[in-house]
Amino acid sequence: MSRIIYVAHYSDPHRNAERLFAPAAISKMDYLIGVMKDLGHEVEVWSLCEINERTGLLTKSPASRGEINGVPIRFFDRYSSRYKLVRGLLLRYSEMKIRREISRGIKKGDKVVVYHSLSSLHVLRKLRSMGVPFILEAEEIYSDVNGDRKLRRRELRHMRMADAYILPTALLSPEVNPGGRPEAIVHGVYRSEPKLDIIKFGNMPGERRIHCVYAGTFDPRKGGAAAAVLAAEKLPEDHHVHIIGFGTEKDTAEIKAMIAEVSKRSAAKLTYDGLLQGEDYKRFLQSCDIGLSTQIPDAAFSGTSFPSKILSYLSNGLRVVSVRVPAVETSAIGGSIGYYDEQTPQSIADAIMRVDVNDGHDPREELRRLSEDFAKDLKKVLESV
């Protein structure tokens, strides 16, 4: 089998804290790497992670090679500065060096998969100028989040350079793949997590609560964390809403302040439980009963992006409550979700209270079937380039 070069903002959250990455994206990348390896391919990751440091005139994180979970990974030189102008110049310089390394490092017969982000557009241009076929793994149209129309046209122009696609929902296909090139749809991580040896929160001595969890970004443009917090006020005292996730210092401080304020007038318990990863994250989810996917439904990105947290919840055996959006309702797991139709605290709380957490339903078997189907589709996509 051929070597697959996977270009992505990938890192090890436990051993390489100096590099910037999105924790929620790492699990999806790990899953895709695993499927490609299961199909018999050799996978090598080329990481585009920038440096997580803004002190001094110039800070450098040098290029290096290593392994993460047995997969070879290559980090490029990255630079940063406390000064915005200098930081911008250093970014252009490091991108130039990355493009040069790409032209030198790709060999005949290699297959290239690029995880889409706004900061990887220069890589797409380089691959196209070299005539190298590549597969684009896209989660969403990122410019839809900030509503920049000029940036959206530029982003779509680059996304349409790809020769094949890995997409989270068929609704994104008309936007990024109007030519009908080969594609595989994967909503998120279809890996079923094994049941861990834990005591669920609700089964603890003296505990008779239903535990709900929002896990994800605190970005106010997505709105999911704030919606989950406000819904707690409408829940009865036998419920507990946990908020875990990540965001900027400002976003995190605002969510914690909102939790403190709502807790004063809420019968249900409401807590901020930090940022959890790896085994700690899985254990926490499996200790809960219901996962909340509460992003703003009428935002542009909600029409084409699939909330990856839904699959994370299902893979750990949770029931899911989600806003009713086409990307979720028409998905392969749409029938397993509990929906609400209005983005109000009462509507979200009503949907939570409709869930029967004792019905014995476990979505893990459905995820195993979806994983097998995706592997077949991905095999065809890899063979097409």
DAJO-V987008 format. One record per residue. NEAR is the number of other C-alpha atoms within 10 Angstrom. Layout:
near=NEAR
near=NEAR
This chain:
near=10
near=13
near=18
near=21
near=21
near=23
near=23
near=22
near=25
near=27
near=25
near=14
near=16
near=8
near=9
near=10
near=13
near=14
near=21
near=17
near=21
near=15
near=20
near=17
near=16
near=17
near=19
near=21
near=19
near=15
near=16
near=21
near=20
near=16
near=20
near=17
near=16
near=11
near=15
near=13
near=17
near=17
near=22
near=19
near=25
near=22
near=19
near=25
near=20
near=21
near=20
near=17
near=18
near=15
near=11
near=10
near=11
near=15
near=18
near=13
near=17
near=11
near=10
near=10
near=12
near=11
near=12
near=13
near=8
near=9
near=16
near=14
near=21
near=18
near=22
near=20
near=18
near=23
near=24
near=25
near=21
near=14
near=13
near=11
near=10
near=14
near=18
near=13
near=13
near=19
near=18
near=13
near=14
near=17
near=19
near=14
near=14
near=21
near=17
near=12
near=12
near=17
near=14
near=9
near=11
near=16
near=12
near=9
near=11
near=19
near=21
near=21
near=22
near=24
near=19
near=24
near=18
near=14
near=13
near=17
near=16
near=16
near=20
near=22
near=16
near=16
near=19
near=16
near=10
near=11
near=9
near=19
near=17
near=23
near=26
near=23
near=27
near=20
near=24
near=22
near=21
near=20
near=20
near=17
near=15
near=13
near=13
near=11
near=11
near=9
near=15
near=17
near=12
near=13
near=19
near=16
near=13
near=20
near=25
near=18
near=18
near=24
near=21
near=23
near=27
near=24
near=25
near=24
near=25
near=19
near=17
near=22
near=19
near=11
near=14
near=23
near=20
near=10
near=11
near=12
near=14
near=20
near=23
near=23
near=20
near=26
near=27
near=24
near=22
near=23
near=21
near=19
near=16
near=12
near=13
near=12
near=8
near=10
near=12
near=16
near=18
near=18
near=12
near=10
near=7
near=7
near=11
near=13
near=20
near=21
near=22
near=26
near=27
near=26
near=28
near=23
near=23
near=25
near=18
near=16
near=12
near=19
near=17
near=23
near=27
near=23
near=21
near=27
near=26
near=22
near=24
near=29
near=22
near=18
near=22
near=16
near=15
near=14
near=20
near=22
near=26
near=25
near=26
near=21
near=20
near=20
near=16
near=11
near=9
near=11
near=15
near=19
near=13
near=15
near=20
near=18
near=13
near=14
near=22
near=15
near=13
near=18
near=18
near=11
near=11
near=18
near=17
near=20
near=20
near=26
near=17
near=18
near=14
near=14
near=15
near=17
near=16
near=11
near=10
near=10
near=16
near=19
near=19
near=19
near=28
near=24
near=22
near=25
near=24
near=26
near=28
near=29
near=26
near=24
near=25
near=21
near=20
near=10
near=15
near=16
near=21
near=21
near=18
near=24
near=24
near=26
near=21
near=19
near=21
near=24
near=25
near=24
near=26
near=28
near=26
near=27
near=25
near=26
near=24
near=24
near=25
near=24
near=25
near=20
near=20
near=17
near=21
near=24
near=17
near=14
near=17
near=16
near=17
near=16
near=11
near=16
near=18
near=19
near=24
near=20
near=13
near=13
near=19
near=14
near=18
near=17
near=16
near=27
near=20
near=15
near=17
near=26
near=14
near=11
near=17
near=12
near=15
near=7
near=7
near=7
near=12
near=14
near=19
near=20
near=11
near=16
near=20
near=14
near=11
near=17
near=19
near=12
near=14
near=17
near=18
near=13
near=17
near=22
near=15
near=14
near=19
near=23
near=9
near=15
near=16
